[in-house]
Amino acid sequence: MKFGYQKALTGLALASALVVSSQASAASAIDDILSSGELKVCFEAGYIPFEMKTKDGRYIGFDIDIGKHMARSMDVKYVPINTAWDGIIPALQTKKCDIIMGGMTITASRNLSVMFSNPYISIGQTVVIKPELKGIIKSYKDLNKSEYTITSQIGTTGAEAARKYLPKATLDLFETSADGVLQVANGKADAFVYDLPFNALYASQHPDTVEHLSTSFTYEPLGWAIRQDDPNFLNFLNNYLSQIKNDGTYERIYSKWFESDSWVDSIQ
């Protein structure tokens, strides 16, 4: 009897330890956000029209407006953290920010490092070509030749798509999307592979220096990224997204940035 009783006590102690351990591991970024009164958001400014920097130094864009609205919904302050794209996931993992809201495509490899919300928008890769190739290049497939030089941005799905679908072409990668597309505009490269919204706007503003092949050749759902093992924060994000998509908030913000260009003159 005594031995059985001791075993029972040992079992209870182990169960209690597991509960404590589980509670410790269940600590959510939400706790830090609410206690600090700040929602720290990582992104890389320059991704039109998701996050951009104005001439007077403010951050604006589709993701920025949603992030600000999310912060207000949590009754905390929105804190923008402009971060180089190749270091944005490490910045999240080291708690320099609470969430990445920066046009990040949900991929299997990224999902091994972060948790993603449900997709908040879907886009795809398109191609911007130099004017001399108009009529010659009718599809991204026509660029898969050794004679062509393709550009994109380091660490993006544009770069991955170029490697995957245009392996015969020469690929040059740049730190920013602006630098990559400028190579085509200046005649130093033949084509630029990147996200449709950016390419469409750039081509509309530079009709004499580039031509846009506007048919997407990839499917890319974008999601908000948070640190692993945080189901509470993930639950909040997915419910928040459902709410704004059904109460008119999402449509209003989307229309502002995707159906109007009134903001264009304010960016750098």
N, C-alpha and C positions, 0 to 999 in steps of 0.2 A: 504494500500500500504506500509506504513512504517513498519507495523508488518511483512508483507511478505518479505520485504527487509532485515529486521533484521534476519529473519529465514534463508534467503539465505546466509547472511554473516556468521551466526552460522554454517550452513552446510559446507561452504567453509573452515572455521576454523577447523572444525572437520576432514574434508578430508585431510587438510594439516597436521594435527597432526598425522593422521593415516599413511600418507606417510613418515613423519619423523620417526615415530615409526617403520615402516616396514624397512626403510633404516638402522636404528640402529640395528634391529634384524638380518638384512641380512649380518652383518659384518662377513667376512670369515677368516678362518685361513690363507688363501692365503695372505691376507693383512699383517698379522704379519710375515709370512715367507719372503715375499719380502722386507718388511721394515727392518727386522733384518738381512737379508742375510743368514739365516740359516734354514735348514729343520731338525727339531729335531725328531728323529725316535726312538720309544720304541720297545724293543724286549727282550727276555730272551735268553742269550747265552747258548748253550748246546743242541739245537734242530737241530740235524744233518739231512740233510746238509743245513738247512735254515739259521741258525745263530750260529756261533761257535767262540771260542776264541783260537788264536794260542799260541804256546809255548812262543812267544815273546810279547804277550799281544795285538795283533791286532784282530779285529773282521772281520770274513770272512763268506761267505756262499751265497746261492741263494738269500735270501731276502736282504742281505747286498749289493750285486752287483746291484740289481734292485733299491734299495734305493739310492745308489750313482749315478746311471744313471739318476734317477728321479731328484735328486738335480742338476745335471749338466744341465738337460733339463730346469730347472727353473732358472739357472744361480745363484745358491746359494750354500752354503757350507753344506755338509752332516754331521750331528752331531749325533753319536750313543748314545743312552741312554739305557744301560743294566739295566733291571728292573725285579724284582721277579714276576713270573707269577700271583700270587694271588693279586698283587697290580698294575697290568699293566693297567687295565681300569681306576681305580682311578687316576693313573698318567696322563693318557690322559685327563680325565675330569678336573683335576686341572692345566692343561696347562704346565705340566712338559715336554710334548712332543706334537708334532703336529699331529702325526699319529702312529698307531701301524702297523708295518710291521714285523710280527713275527709268521707266521704260524698259525694264529687264524682262527678256524673254524667258519663259519657263522651259528649261531643258533638263534632261535626265542627269547630266553631269553637274549642273548647278544645284539640282535638287539633293545631291549627295552632301552638299555643304550648308544649304539653307532650307527653310520651310517656305513654301509659296502659298499665298492666298489663291482663291479661285481667280481665273483670268478676269481682268477688268476691261480689257480691250484686246482685239486681235488685229495683227498687221501682217505684212510679208515683205520680202526683199524684192527690190526692183533695181533696174540698171539705168544709170545716167551715162550717156556717151557723148563724145565730141561731135560737133555738127558735121564734120567731114564724113562720118560713118552713117549718117542718115540714109536710109534706103539700102545700105549694105548690111548693116546689123539690124535685123528685124526681130530678133529674139535673143535672150541671154545665151542660148545654145550656140549662136553664131560666133560668140566670143571665145569659145573653147578651142583656141588655136595658139600656137607658140608665138605667133607674130604680134599678139596683143598683150598690152600691159594693163592690169586691173588694179584698182586701189580700193581700200576699205579702211576701217578703223580697228586698231589693235583690240583684241578681246571681245569683239562683238559677233553677233550671229551673221552679220554681213560678211565678215572675214571667214567664218566657218562655211557659209554658203558658197563663197568664191572658191575655197579649197575643194569643196565637195563636187560642185557642178562645173567648175572651170579649171580642172587640174592641169590642162595643157598650157594655159596662159601664165604669164609672169605676174605674180601677186606682190604688190608693194603695200605695206601697212603703215598707217600714220597714227599719231597720238590722238588726234581729234577728227571728227567727221568733216569739219570745215577744211582742214588741211588736205584730207583725202580727195574731196570733190574739187578742190582748187587745182589739183594736178590736171584734172580733165579740162577744166575751164581754161587753163593756161596752155593746153596742148601738150603737156608732159606725160599724159597717160591717155589710154583709149576709153576707159570706162571706170565707173565707180559703182560698187555694189553696197547698198545700204537700205534702210527702212523706207517704205513708201511715203509716209508723211513728210519726212525730211526732203527726200528727192523731189517730190511733187512741188513743194514750196520753193526749193532752190531753183528748179527749172523754170517756174513761173516768173521768178525774179531775174533770171539770167537767160532769157530766150535766145540771145545771140551767141552764147558761149557753150551751151550744153543742150542736149536733146534727151527727153525722158521717155524710156520704155515703161509705161505705167502698169503693165500687167504683172502682178506679184507671182513669183515662182516658188515661194515657200509659204507655209502657214505657221504663224508665230503668235501664240497667246502670251500676253504680258501679265505679270503678276507682281504683287508686293512681296518682298522677301524679308523674313525675320530669322532669328537664330533658331537652331534646332531644338526640339523637345520643349516647345512652348504651345501646347494645345489651347490654353486659355486665350492667348493673344490671337492665335489663328481663328478661333471661334468668333472672337470679337470682329476681326477683319472681314470674315465671310458674311456675318450678319450685317455689318455696317454697309458692305457693298450691296447686299440685297436691298437694304433700306433705301439707299440713295438712287438705286436703279428703278425703284418703284414709286418714289415720292416726287420725282421731277428734278431732283438736285443734279444727278448725273447728266441728264439731257441738257440742262441749262449750261453746265460747265463745258460739256462737249461742243455745244453749238458755238460758244464763245471762242473756242480755240480751233475748231475744225471747219466751221461753216462761215467764218469771218476772218478777214485779214487786217482788221482795224488796229491790231496790236503790232503789226510788222515794223512800223516806223520807230517804235520805241526801243527795239532791241539793238544790240551792238552789231 
